[in-house]
Amino acid sequence: MIRVRGVAPPGQPVWSPTTGYRPGAHAVVQNDCNFVIYDGDGKPLWSTATWGRC
């Protein structure tokens, strides 16, 4: 689980992963409960490392 507290200026994120802009990137909550951001080729860029913690 990601918990974020704070207020950002309009149009600005409070938090973002350090993956940068990647065309075709997408996020998935997998069956094992891990939240993963993949690039356009299906390579994982970032995850919460929460697999198996459903």
Buried (B, 14 or more C-beta within 10 A) or exposed (E): EEEEEEEEEEEEEEEEBEEEEBEEBEEEEEEEEBBBBBBEEEEEBBBBEBBEEE
